[in-house]
């Protein structure tokens, strides 16, 4: 005789199988067995937007696999509430050339017992690619870096060099700079090593680097780490509303700039012209982007960015694929038509990171 726990887990994995089949065949009708109307409609809209995009660009999903992991659960009087992570792996094809997209979504699922069976009663996404600032931003403050000072290189006071994925560096006693094979030095430009930024993005897309704080909404913190790994020098001002820097915690006090960790603040930083340091050029089309460039997402068209992602690959026809956090994503199509945060007013900002700093 099956146990109660086995019964509800079978219902849960049946739900995962249903949404996987619907995604593979772009068929919203396959979602009809999900009784929770709000979630069913939310998923159907996302499925429709993705299908329209794939038809437009002749992209074909050839394989889809979802692996569910129960993070925690609680059983109370005939109900189960479970936090579940769903790892989606999709093989896509365009012009007879394949690529693999990965995404990890987390959901809170409530199951209820109906007669002798269990059914999904409610589903809520635990993470959506949208950031609301918890702290007031003094956005009128100008960046103190006026271009006349030397850039602040990645250094001991600001960041542990061991956190830099891919750097070959040596720290000398009494020095705050890194001496390495990539040309760091006083008065010399620092090249943006796009491959190193992408290598970092690939390594940590679904696992937080323990050298950094990990936020509940982690997209901008993750992109900043990738840029730093590619050689972008920190501009340490000691003021949260200016510069671009990270020091961690000091006596439980947050020690990082808004631009390092807040989506809208990073976009503002990239949009401002400066002579040195982390700089970017706005471009009008996603096709103009290169590896290691940044896409910013204004979900409601308000002019306030709520999400950032970094370009890590391209489709066969040259459209960017991005890595991101919050909803951990790898080689995801840049337009986020499969995001619950997407609206009809969504606007995109495309930034080409300069080749040297």
Secondary structure as UniProt FT lines:
FT   HELIX           4..25
FT   HELIX           28..33
FT   HELIX           37..56
FT   TURN            57..58
FT   STRAND          60..76
FT   TURN            77..78
FT   STRAND          79..94
FT   TURN            95..96
FT   STRAND          97..114
FT   TURN            115..116
FT   STRAND          117..125
FT   TURN            139..140
FT   TURN            156..158
FT   HELIX           161..163
FT   TURN            165..166
FT   STRAND          169..170
FT   TURN            173..174
FT   STRAND          179..180
FT   TURN            181..182
FT   TURN            186..187
FT   HELIX           194..203
FT   TURN            204..206
FT   TURN            210..211
FT   HELIX           219..229
FT   TURN            230..231
FT   TURN            240..241
FT   STRAND          246..250
FT   TURN            251..252
FT   STRAND          253..256
FT   HELIX           258..261
FT   HELIX           263..271
FT   STRAND          280..283
FT   HELIX           286..288
FT   TURN            291..292
FT   STRAND          294..298
FT   TURN            299..300
FT   STRAND          307..314
FT   TURN            316..317
FT   STRAND          320..324
FT   TURN            325..327
FT   STRAND          328..333
FT   TURN            334..335
FT   TURN            337..338
FT   TURN            340..341
FT   TURN            344..345
FT   STRAND          347..353
//
